[in-house]
Amino acid sequence: MRHNFGAGPCILPQEVFKQAAQAVLDFKDGLSILEISHRTSEFEGVVDEATRLVKELLNVPEGYSVIFLQGGASLQFAMVPYNLLPEGQTASYLDSGIWASKAIKEVSTFGKANIVASSKPDNYTFIPKDFEIPADSAYFHCTSNNTIYGTEMFSFPETNVPIVCDMSSDILSRVIDVSKFGLIYAGAQKNIGPAGATVVIVKDEILGKSGRKIPSMLDYQIQASNGSMYNTPPVFSIYVSMLNLRWLKSKGGVAEIEKENKAKAYALYTEIDRNPLFKGTCTVEDRSRMNVCFVMNNPELEKPFLKFVEDNGVEGLKGHRSVGGFRASMYNALPITSVHHLIDLMQTFAEKHQ
């Protein structure tokens, strides 16, 4: 058995893989999901169900639209200011990692970005806190989970400014209050489905106020009014996302998966703190449940340890090059048995190298 701790595209449930594989062969009357028209009633039903499940699982209030788009979170870095930042105004950003910094970079095309706080000088090892969001900000942007550095926001500021959040790597992993946000966006390839789709949840009343003439493909209002079908959508990605959302619902929804994610994170962090060979890389109170980053006290042992775990069925544990060490990504579909397997390997390796 292979235990996949890769940061993404991520592990999905085996039953979802099997259902998706069958649909590639025969989705309807011998036709593959890859060859059907997106205008058929059958695929329109897929989009409708996927949209409905996102709303149900996240308890999305009335007055919000759920849209499936393309281009990943990286396109949202530009779409957000294009749609929400009027000319001459300023948007506020929290700089907590590389993806936040890339989002900040895109703002300059449309207006000004005010960085309210940054943990960059400390290599993004913590989530900045106690910052002020100017009341005249067009919106406040933050990144809820930082995959590279292993930090996660567990609370969000109280403000009358619309909050925009990139939740690409922890959406659907924990209960959130969607009503606190003006817009949430997330690339699918962590907890939603395969790469290719991006989910946007947007409060309708904040749209249409930028004063800009926006190309149709980049206009949230047009995309929402067309039910994610303004152009040919990422058919297969949306279909597999629907299957994965069904799976999550069958497990009891977000509240139940949050319990599992807490248990996985607790088990692995406990071993990191207990084992004399390892240490965490970020502030304890900001430790991500999705991406556990750690290094070895003796860097010379890192390559032997990585080879040891790979020889014993562990995939994707190598850390990002900007941090080094190891990164255990534990998205919804990763079973806790995989976490215990990794812990056993850490203990075995420690016994041989202490």
Long-range contacts (C-beta under 8 A, 24 or more apart in sequence): 1-313, 2-313, 2-314, 2-315, 3-313, 3-314, 3-315, 3-334, 3-338, 3-341, 3-342, 4-315, 4-316, 4-334, 4-338, 5-314, 5-315, 5-316, 5-317, 5-327, 5-328, 5-329, 5-330, 5-334, 5-338, 5-342, 6-315, 6-316, 6-329, 7-147, 7-291, 7-316, 7-320, 7-327, 7-329, 8-147, 8-169, 8-189, 8-190, 8-195, 8-329, 8-331, 9-189, 9-194, 9-195, 10-189, 10-190, 10-191, 10-329, 10-331, 10-333, 11-331, 11-333, 11-334, 12-193, 12-194, 12-240, 12-244, 12-333, 13-244, 13-247, 13-333, 15-247, 16-240, 16-243, 16-244, 16-247, 16-333, 19-243, 20-236, 20-239, 20-240, 20-243, 23-239, 24-236, 27-239, 33-235, 33-236, 33-239, 34-235, 34-236, 36-235, 38-229, 38-232, 38-233, 38-235, 39-229, 43-235, 43-239, 44-227, 44-229, 46-238, 46-239, 46-242, 47-227, 47-228, 47-229, 47-233, 47-238, 48-227, 49-242, 50-238, 50-241, 50-242, 50-245, 51-227, 51-228, 53-242, 53-245, 53-246, 53-248, 53-249, 54-199, 54-201, 54-245, 56-249, 57-172, 57-245, 57-248, 57-249, 57-253, 57-254, 58-171, 58-172, 58-176, 58-178, 58-201, 58-254, 59-178, 60-178, 60-201, 61-178, 61-179, 63-203, 63-204, 63-205, 64-178, 64-201, 64-202, 64-203, 64-204, 65-200, 65-201, 65-202, 65-204, 65-220, 65-224, 66-199, 66-200, 66-201, 67-199, 67-200, 67-201, 67-202, 67-220, 67-223, 67-224, 67-228, 68-197, 68-198, 68-199, 68-200, 68-228, 68-233, 68-234, 68-238, 68-241, 69-197, 69-198, 69-199, 69-200, 69-223, 69-228, 70-196, 70-197, 70-198, 70-233, 70-234, 71-198, 72-187, 72-195, 72-198, 73-99, 73-166, 73-168, 73-185, 73-186, 73-187, 73-198, 74-102, 75-198, 76-103, 76-166, 76-185, 76-198, 76-200, 77-102, 77-103, 77-105, 77-106, 78-106, 78-109, 78-110, 78-218, 79-218, 79-220, 80-139, 80-141, 80-164, 80-183, 80-185, 81-106, 81-107, 81-109, 81-110, 81-111, 82-110, 82-210, 82-212, 82-214, 82-218, 83-207, 83-210, 83-212, 83-214, 83-218, 83-219, 83-220, 84-138, 84-139, 84-162, 84-164, 84-182, 84-183, 84-206, 84-207, 84-209, 84-210, 85-110, 85-111, 85-138, 85-139, 85-210, 86-111, 86-138, 86-209, 86-210, 86-211, 86-212, 87-111, 87-210, 87-211, 87-212, 89-136, 89-138, 90-114, 90-134, 90-136, 90-137, 90-138, 91-137, 91-138, 91-139, 91-140, 91-141, 92-116, 92-133, 92-134, 92-137, 92-139, 92-140, 92-141, 92-161, 93-140, 93-141, 93-142, 94-118, 94-128, 94-131, 94-140, 94-141, 94-142, 94-143, 95-119, 95-120, 95-128, 96-124, 96-127, 96-128, 96-142, 96-143, 96-146, 96-151, 96-153, 97-124, 97-143, 97-146, 97-147, 97-148, 97-149, 97-151, 98-124, 98-146, 98-148, 98-322, 99-143, 99-146, 99-147, 99-148, 99-166, 99-168, 100-141, 100-142, 100-143, 100-146, 100-166, 103-141, 103-143, 103-166, 110-212, 111-138, 116-140, 119-151, 123-149, 123-322, 123-323, 124-148, 124-149, 124-151, 124-282, 125-149, 125-151, 125-281, 125-282, 125-283, 126-151, 126-282, 126-283, 126-286, 127-151, 127-152, 127-153, 127-283, 127-286, 131-157, 133-157, 133-159, 133-161, 134-161, 135-160, 135-161, 137-161, 138-162, 139-163, 139-164, 139-182, 139-183, 139-206, 140-164, 141-165, 141-166, 142-166, 144-169, 144-170, 144-171, 145-169, 145-170, 145-288, 145-290, 145-291, 146-288, 146-291, 147-288, 147-290, 147-291, 147-320, 147-327, 147-329, 148-291, 148-293, 148-320, 148-322, 148-323, 148-327, 149-281, 149-282, 149-293, 149-323, 150-280, 150-281, 150-282, 150-287, 150-288, 150-291, 150-292, 150-293, 150-323, 150-327, 151-282, 151-283, 151-286, 151-287, 151-288, 152-286, 152-287, 152-288, 152-289, 152-290, 153-286, 154-286, 156-180, 156-181, 162-203, 162-206, 169-290, 169-291, 169-331, 170-288, 170-289, 170-290, 171-199, 172-248, 172-254, 172-257, 172-332, 173-254, 173-257, 173-258, 173-261, 173-289, 173-290, 173-331, 173-332, 174-254, 174-258, 174-261, 174-289, 175-254, 175-255, 175-258, 182-206, 188-237, 188-241, 190-290, 190-331, 191-244, 191-331, 191-332, 191-333, 192-241, 192-244, 192-245, 193-237, 193-238, 193-240, 193-241, 193-242, 193-243, 193-244, 193-245, 194-236, 194-237, 194-240, 194-241, 195-237, 196-234, 196-236, 196-237, 197-233, 197-234, 197-237, 197-238, 197-241, 199-241, 244-333, 247-333, 248-332, 257-332, 260-332, 260-336, 261-289, 261-290, 261-330, 261-332, 262-289, 263-336, 264-289, 264-330, 264-334, 264-336, 264-339, 265-289, 265-292, 265-330, 267-336, 267-339, 267-340, 267-343, 268-292, 268-328, 268-330, 268-339, 268-342, 268-343, 271-343, 271-346, 271-347, 275-346, 275-347, 275-350, 276-350, 276-354, 277-301, 277-305, 277-346, 277-349, 277-350, 277-353, 277-354, 278-346, 281-323, 281-325, 289-330, 290-329, 290-330, 290-331, 291-327, 291-328, 291-329, 291-330, 292-327, 292-328, 292-329, 292-330, 293-319, 293-323, 293-325, 293-326, 293-327, 294-325, 294-326, 294-328, 295-319, 295-323, 295-324, 295-325, 295-326, 296-325, 299-324, 301-353, 302-326, 304-353, 305-349, 308-345, 308-349, 309-342, 309-345, 309-349, 312-341, 312-345, 313-341, 314-341, 314-342, 314-345, 317-342
